[in-house]
Amino acid sequence: MLVYAMGITQHSHGVDNVRCCADLALLTGNVGRPGAGVNPLRGQNNVQGGCDMGALPEYYSGYQKAGAPQVRQKFARAWGVERLPDTPGLPLTRAMDAAASGLLHGMFIMGENPMLSDPDQAHARRALESLEFLVLQDIFLTESARLAHVVLPAACYAEKEGTFTSTERRVQRVRKAVEPPGEARPDWQILCALAKAAGYGGMRYGGAEEIMDEIASLTPAYGGITYHRLDHHGLQWPCPDRSHPGTPVLHLERFTRGVAAFAPVQYRPPAELPDSDYPFVLTTGRTAFHWHTGSMTRRSHLLEREERGPFVEINPVDAARLAIPDRVRVAVTSRRGEITLAARVTEMVLPGVLFIPFHFAEGAANALTNNVLDPESAIPEFKVCAVRLRRNQ
């Protein structure tokens, strides 16, 4: 099997990289068999479920295209509205560009911290500060929430009912363990209250299970999924009806689209390569002890004890050449910004390459990264940009 993470996707040619993985699996016959296939490791929990539910600008739930008239008519009837938009929205990264250029005037952001997770931190700040109205819905007051006009307190995973869908398409129950603190509410309750205040009365649910029933009624791949059927080990979609056992392996007898098609691609280099002014390649990622922008893990004293602050990994060959000892403070500079942090001399990185985790606001790796996007997915090129390094004076 092929298992990949964001070292494949977070490039200006990330979609082509994924196509190459699919081509390799097809070429070697590793599709439609147990223990085979192309398996993406998602960057956050329930990314698969979010995409399945239409958290993409061109789809409704189950990857039903918003541009298809019959799809819009089906959802409009179910939701009791006359019509629905026939044009796709903007992915987050292009929405940030639109905000920075004054074309987008308001945002509602749920559970995301673009001030640390978006490329080119100065661009992200400019975009959010340009908005006439910014609403953040989150469980903590993140760096992005501090820029918001309104912050809505959400419940965390342990404070609500619902489902998560894993990268193997397995839908699993999430059960409430404790009550949300203060005025915090589950996301769906907040959205329903806002819809009612805005004049739409169609979002009335007695609980998360009723929402799951609506999902099943409108989403063919989830058609047979109910809370009762998820109680043991969950179900893997497609699960079209309540007698269906789920689908552990895709393409077992035939490909969904009929015949598999190879997708040859041409090599494209990264948008920014090292030169005499910026001689290092910077790549970013995570550590074992923190997650994403640290909004949760950095509030755990045990995890914070293990990894207290930002650092840059540098190969011993480069460290010796630049007279940089382990743990000394250094400055890393790109064409977009500069940060100071501790050097960590290690053979974990190759000569000519630097690695910085992006969890730490006080040494934000995304102050340096390049806001160039894959033309198809609009994912930024987090994994490659050109930087220089010097010992801090």
ROVOLO-914965 format. One record per residue (C-alpha): chain; z, x, y. Coordinates in pm, 1 decimal, decimal comma, padded with zeros to 6 digits. Each point is the difference from the previous one (the first is absolute). Layout:
% residues N
cadena c3 c1 c2
A Z X Y
...
% end
This chain:
% residues 393
cadena c3 c1 c2
A 00000,0 00000,0 00000,0
A -00048,6 00096,4 00362,4
A 00304,5 -00042,3 00223,9
A -00039,3 00075,5 00369,5
A 00201,6 -00033,3 00318,4
A -00067,9 00051,4 00369,4
A -00136,7 00349,0 -00040,2
A -00315,3 -00184,2 -00109,7
A -00008,7 -00286,9 00251,3
A 00137,8 00140,0 00327,4
A -00322,6 00168,7 00106,3
A -00292,3 -00091,8 00220,8
A -00191,7 -00024,2 -00330,1
A 00281,1 -00159,3 -00203,7
A -00211,9 -00287,0 -00133,0
A -00256,0 00249,4 -00130,7
A 00281,7 00189,9 -00173,0
A 00104,6 -00319,0 -00180,2
A -00361,9 -00066,9 -00095,1
A -00011,1 00345,3 -00158,9
A 00311,8 -00082,0 -00204,0
A -00162,7 -00322,7 -00120,0
A -00323,4 00186,4 -00081,6
A 00193,4 00256,2 -00204,8
A 00182,7 -00272,0 -00194,3
A -00331,4 -00175,2 -00073,5
A -00174,6 00322,4 -00094,8
A 00270,6 00087,2 -00253,5
A 00038,3 -00352,1 -00137,9
A 00355,4 -00037,4 00128,1
A -00026,1 -00356,7 00128,0
A 00086,1 -00317,5 -00189,6
A 00228,9 00177,9 -00246,3
A 00381,0 00008,5 -00033,4
A 00147,7 00309,3 00162,0
A -00311,7 00067,8 00206,3
A -00148,9 -00116,5 00329,9
A 00035,3 00093,1 00367,2
A 00357,0 -00051,9 00118,1
A 00095,5 00030,3 00368,5
A 00362,9 00079,1 00082,8
A 00076,8 -00212,5 00305,3
A 00165,5 00144,1 00307,3
A 00257,6 -00277,8 00028,0
A 00159,7 -00255,4 -00228,9
A -00206,7 -00319,9 -00042,7
A -00310,8 00133,7 00172,4
A -00192,3 -00148,9 -00293,3
A 00169,6 -00335,3 00056,8
A -00066,7 00008,7 00372,9
A -00370,0 00063,6 -00057,9
A -00010,0 -00270,4 -00268,8
A 00144,2 -00248,1 00249,9
A -00263,1 00063,7 00266,6
A 00170,9 00264,1 00214,8
A -00348,4 00139,1 00063,0
A -00214,8 -00097,7 00297,8
A -00297,9 -00132,2 -00196,2
A 00166,7 -00190,1 -00286,6
A 00216,3 -00295,9 -00086,3
A 00224,6 00026,8 -00306,1
A -00158,9 00124,5 -00320,1
A -00271,5 00189,9 00192,5
A -00180,7 -00322,2 00094,4
A -00229,6 00093,9 00285,6
A 00075,9 -00155,0 00337,5
A -00372,1 00005,8 00074,8
A -00078,1 -00244,2 -00282,7
A -00021,7 -00362,2 00129,0
A 00126,0 -00152,4 -00326,6
A 00306,9 00225,8 00006,4
A 00085,7 -00096,3 00357,7
A -00047,0 -00368,5 -00079,0
A 00233,6 00023,2 -00299,8
A 00279,5 00162,7 00199,6
A -00054,1 -00225,4 00302,6
A 00042,2 -00310,9 -00220,3
A 00312,2 00141,5 -00163,8
A 00157,3 00091,4 00332,1
A -00100,1 -00318,3 00181,0
A -00207,2 00157,4 00275,0
A -00350,5 -00079,8 00117,8
A -00142,7 00350,0 -00034,0
A 00092,0 00365,2 -00044,2
A -00149,8 00311,4 00164,3
A -00325,2 00121,3 -00155,1
A 00022,3 00360,2 00118,8
A 00229,9 00269,0 -00141,3
A 00286,2 00140,3 00203,5
A 00078,0 00362,7 00075,6
A 00174,6 00241,4 -00235,7
A 00317,4 00147,2 00147,8
A -00152,3 00330,7 00104,6
A -00289,8 -00164,5 00184,1
A 00242,6 -00250,7 00154,2
A 00198,0 00294,0 00140,1
A -00322,1 00141,6 00147,4
A -00074,4 -00339,8 00153,6
A 00349,7 -00018,7 00150,6
A -00026,3 00351,0 00144,1
A -00331,8 -00089,8 00165,5
A 00133,7 -00327,9 00143,5
A -00202,6 -00233,1 -00224,9
A 00299,7 -00133,4 -00193,4
A 00297,0 -00138,6 00190,9
A 00262,4 -00101,6 -00257,3
A 00123,0 00102,8 -00344,8
A 00237,6 -00138,4 -00260,6
A 00105,3 00284,9 -00232,1
A 00198,8 -00063,6 -00318,4
A 00179,7 00276,6 -00187,3
A -00210,1 00282,4 00139,9
A 00087,4 00289,9 00229,1
A -00331,6 00121,5 00146,3
A 00174,3 00227,1 00250,4
A 00065,8 00234,0 -00293,2
A -00252,0 -00110,5 -00263,2
A -00316,8 -00011,0 00214,0
A -00208,1 00311,9 00070,4
A 00012,8 00163,3 00344,6
A 00342,1 -00121,0 00115,5
A -00099,4 00013,7 00367,9
A -00285,6 -00240,8 -00072,9
A 00234,0 -00233,8 -00190,9
A 00249,7 -00005,4 00286,9
A -00276,9 -00062,6 00251,6
A -00127,0 -00290,1 -00210,3
A 00339,0 -00169,9 -00039,4
A 00101,7 00053,7 00362,1
A -00332,7 -00148,7 00116,5
A 00072,6 -00334,3 -00163,7
A 00102,9 -00293,0 00216,0
A 00215,5 -00135,9 -00282,9
A 00129,3 00181,2 -00310,0
A 00211,8 -00163,6 -00271,1
A 00160,5 00205,4 -00280,4
A 00146,0 -00159,8 -00311,9
A 00206,2 00249,4 -00196,6
A 00336,5 00073,6 -00157,4
A 00090,9 00288,7 00234,2
A -00068,9 00093,3 00361,4
A -00275,4 00252,7 -00068,0
A -00177,8 00224,4 00250,2
A -00270,9 -00267,0 00031,7
A 00251,4 -00285,0 00032,4
A 00154,2 00175,8 00300,5
A -00331,4 -00053,7 00182,2
A -00016,1 -00371,6 -00085,3
A 00057,2 -00289,8 00237,8
A 00154,7 -00202,9 -00284,5
A 00157,8 00119,5 -00325,5
A 00044,2 -00251,6 -00284,0
A 00261,4 00095,8 -00265,1
A -00141,9 -00022,9 -00353,0
A 00172,4 -00001,2 -00337,7
A -00041,4 00297,0 -00232,4
A -00118,6 -00013,5 -00362,6
A 00351,3 -00062,9 -00137,7
A 00061,1 -00289,7 00240,4
A -00288,7 -00229,2 -00096,7
A -00194,5 -00161,9 -00283,2
A -00364,6 00074,3 -00069,5
A -00234,3 00217,1 -00203,8
A -00132,5 00355,2 00003,2
A -00332,2 00095,7 -00158,5
A -00027,4 00352,3 -00138,2
A -00301,7 00228,0 -00018,1
A -00059,7 -00123,0 -00359,2
A -00045,4 -00351,6 00145,8
A 00334,5 -00111,6 -00146,6
A 00162,2 -00279,6 00200,0
A 00381,0 00021,4 -00026,7
A 00286,9 -00207,8 00132,3
A 00226,4 00122,2 00280,2
A 00339,3 -00167,9 -00001,0
A 00241,4 -00033,0 00287,3
A 00315,9 00205,1 -00056,7
A 00184,1 -00033,4 00334,1
A -00022,5 -00209,1 00316,2
A -00193,9 00138,8 00298,3
A 00228,9 00133,2 00275,9
A 00041,1 -00179,4 00332,4
A -00305,8 -00198,6 00105,9
A -00241,4 00182,4 -00233,2
A -00231,1 -00223,9 -00203,1
A -00265,0 00045,2 -00270,1
A -00343,2 00067,1 00149,3
A -00145,7 -00333,1 -00115,0
A 00274,0 -00197,5 00175,7
A -00064,5 00184,5 00325,7
A -00375,6 -00062,1 -00024,5
A 00050,3 -00368,1 -00079,0
A 00231,6 -00042,3 00300,5
A -00254,2 00170,6 00226,8
A -00281,9 -00217,9 -00136,1
A 00202,5 -00313,4 00068,9
A 00082,6 00118,2 00351,7
A -00371,8 00065,1 00057,8
A -00085,5 -00357,4 -00097,1
A -00108,5 00037,9 -00363,0
A 00196,1 -00216,6 -00243,6
A -00167,8 00106,9 -00321,5
A 00239,9 00278,7 -00098,9
A 00287,1 -00196,3 -00152,5
A 00144,5 00157,3 -00312,7
A 00324,8 -00061,5 -00181,4
A 00007,4 00356,7 -00126,9
A -00199,8 00298,3 -00116,3
A -00093,8 -00171,4 -00327,3
A -00195,9 -00265,5 00186,9
A -00195,8 00274,0 00173,9
A -00081,1 00151,5 -00340,9
A -00128,9 -00340,1 -00113,7
A -00229,2 -00016,7 00304,2
A -00125,0 00352,2 -00071,7
A -00086,7 -00103,8 -00355,8
A -00183,6 -00311,1 00118,6
A -00225,7 00198,3 00237,2
A -00038,8 00335,8 -00175,8
A -00197,2 -00001,4 -00327,8
A 00139,9 00332,3 -00126,6
A 00357,3 -00132,5 00052,3
A -00079,4 -00353,7 -00123,2
A 00229,5 00013,0 -00303,2
A 00290,6 00185,9 00158,1
A 00324,8 -00191,9 00056,5
A 00358,1 00114,4 00048,6
A 00090,7 -00135,5 -00343,0
A -00266,6 00215,5 -00169,9
A 00112,8 00315,3 00185,8
A 00356,1 -00002,5 -00131,8
A -00037,8 00262,9 -00274,8
A -00247,8 00277,4 00076,5
A -00224,3 -00155,0 00264,1
A -00372,0 -00069,9 -00037,6
A -00305,1 00210,6 00076,7
A -00284,2 -00169,7 00181,9
A -00261,4 -00129,7 -00052,3
A 00201,1 -00287,6 -00144,7
A -00219,5 -00303,2 00073,3
A 00207,0 -00278,5 -00159,6
A 00344,4 -00071,8 -00142,6
A -00108,2 00060,1 -00358,9
A -00145,9 00342,5 00081,2
A 00211,9 00302,2 -00108,6
A -00112,1 00222,6 00287,8
A -00234,7 00299,9 -00008,4
A 00161,1 00336,7 -00083,3
A -00337,2 00183,2 -00005,8
A -00292,1 -00080,3 00230,8
A -00364,8 00012,3 -00111,9
A 00100,8 -00007,6 -00367,0
A -00306,0 -00188,8 -00124,6
A -00228,2 00013,2 00301,9
A 00004,6 00102,8 00365,1
A 00090,0 -00268,4 00248,7
A -00324,4 00051,5 00190,0
A -00213,5 00013,1 -00316,4
A -00124,7 00357,7 -00029,2
A 00193,2 00294,3 00141,2
A -00181,4 00187,6 00273,0
A 00035,8 00367,5 00085,1
A 00041,0 00071,3 00372,0
A -00130,5 00349,4 00080,8
A 00136,9 00150,3 00320,6
A -00089,1 00291,8 00223,5
A 00265,3 00255,5 00091,3
A 00138,0 -00034,3 00351,7
A 00244,1 00256,4 00140,1
A 00318,9 -00099,9 00182,5
A -00043,1 -00095,2 00362,2
A 00201,3 00301,5 00120,6
A -00002,6 00340,0 -00168,0
A 00190,0 00319,5 00089,7
A -00146,5 00236,6 00259,1
A 00112,9 00302,6 00198,6
A 00220,9 -00212,3 00229,6
A 00152,9 -00214,2 -00274,8
A -00022,0 00211,7 -00318,0
A 00218,0 -00206,1 -00239,1
A -00067,7 -00319,5 -00194,6
A 00288,4 -00245,3 00040,3
A 00061,9 -00259,9 -00269,1
A 00277,5 -00260,2 00008,2
A 00191,9 -00202,1 -00257,0
A 00344,1 -00087,3 -00130,4
A 00305,2 00173,0 -00144,6
A 00198,2 -00103,2 -00306,3
A 00293,4 -00125,3 00208,4
A -00158,3 -00208,1 00275,5
A -00249,5 -00279,4 00016,3
A -00266,4 -00076,9 00258,6
A 00140,2 00014,5 00355,6
A 00361,3 00036,5 -00116,2
A 00107,0 -00331,6 00152,2
A 00195,2 -00077,5 -00319,7
A 00057,8 00329,2 -00180,7
A 00124,7 00188,8 00306,2
A 00277,7 -00258,2 00027,3
A 00125,9 00105,6 -00343,1
A 00248,5 00283,5 00045,8
A -00066,7 00126,4 -00353,2
A -00374,9 00028,8 00054,8
A 00041,3 00135,5 00352,3
A 00236,5 00264,2 -00138,2
A -00275,8 00122,6 -00233,2
A -00270,1 00025,0 00268,1
A 00141,4 -00001,0 00350,9
A -00296,2 00071,8 00223,4
A -00363,4 00096,0 00041,5
A -00152,7 00316,9 -00140,7
A -00337,4 00163,9 -00050,1
A -00091,2 00171,7 -00325,6
A -00189,3 00329,4 00036,7
A -00127,4 00237,7 -00265,5
A 00177,1 00341,5 -00023,0
A -00329,3 00182,2 00078,0
A -00036,6 -00185,0 00331,2
A 00371,3 00029,9 00077,3
A -00008,9 00378,1 -00046,0
A -00313,3 00035,8 00211,6
A 00158,1 -00199,1 00286,6
A 00350,0 00151,4 -00046,3
A 00155,9 -00340,9 -00063,3
A 00311,1 00013,0 -00221,5
A 00128,2 -00297,7 -00198,2
A 00183,7 -00268,2 00204,1
A -00095,3 00139,9 00341,4
A -00111,2 -00254,5 00263,9
A -00374,5 -00013,0 00056,5
A -00243,4 -00199,3 00213,1
A -00299,2 -00172,2 -00161,3
A -00278,1 -00104,8 00238,1
A -00317,3 -00204,3 -00040,4
A -00250,7 -00128,8 00253,4
A 00218,6 -00310,6 00034,1
A 00354,1 00129,7 00029,7
A 00271,5 00249,2 -00090,9
A 00324,1 -00021,8 -00196,8
A 00277,8 00247,7 -00077,8
A 00167,6 00012,9 -00339,2
A 00137,0 00235,7 -00265,8
A -00231,4 00219,0 -00207,6
A 00034,5 -00018,5 -00375,0
A -00168,0 00296,7 -00172,0
A -00129,2 -00108,3 -00341,0
A -00284,5 00047,6 -00244,8
A -00025,8 -00378,8 -00028,6
A -00277,2 00022,0 00262,0
A -00307,8 00220,3 -00008,1
A -00068,7 00270,3 00259,8
A -00156,3 -00156,8 00306,7
A 00164,2 -00338,8 -00067,4
A 00310,2 -00154,3 00160,2
A 00186,9 -00307,1 -00125,7
A 00224,2 -00224,7 00215,7
A 00172,2 -00319,9 -00123,4
A -00044,5 -00291,3 00239,1
A 00346,6 -00161,4 -00034,5
A 00167,5 00163,9 00299,7
A -00026,5 -00133,3 00355,3
A 00142,8 00322,4 00143,2
A -00287,2 00198,5 -00149,9
A -00268,2 -00262,1 -00047,1
A -00292,9 00129,9 -00203,3
A -00213,7 -00279,0 00143,9
A 00032,1 00147,3 00345,9
A -00257,7 00246,3 -00137,3
A -00228,4 -00196,4 -00234,3
A -00350,5 -00112,2 00086,0
A -00082,4 -00365,0 00074,5
A -00338,9 00011,9 -00172,3
A -00062,8 -00282,7 -00247,6
A -00191,8 -00059,0 -00319,4
A -00293,3 -00219,0 00113,8
A 00053,8 -00250,0 -00284,9
A 00375,3 -00022,4 -00055,9
A 00113,6 00108,3 00350,3
A 00266,9 00220,9 -00159,7
A 00085,1 00306,6 00213,0
A -00056,7 00359,8 -00105,1
A 00369,8 00081,6 -00039,8
A -00063,3 00272,7 -00255,9
A -00206,6 00243,7 00207,7
A 00017,9 00123,6 00356,6
A -00013,8 00340,1 00168,1
A 00319,5 00154,2 00143,6
A 00146,0 00329,2 00111,7
A 00348,7 00138,0 -00063,5
A 00226,0 00229,2 00197,1
A 00361,9 00107,4 -00012,6
A 00202,6 -00196,5 00252,7
A 00127,5 00210,1 00287,2
% end
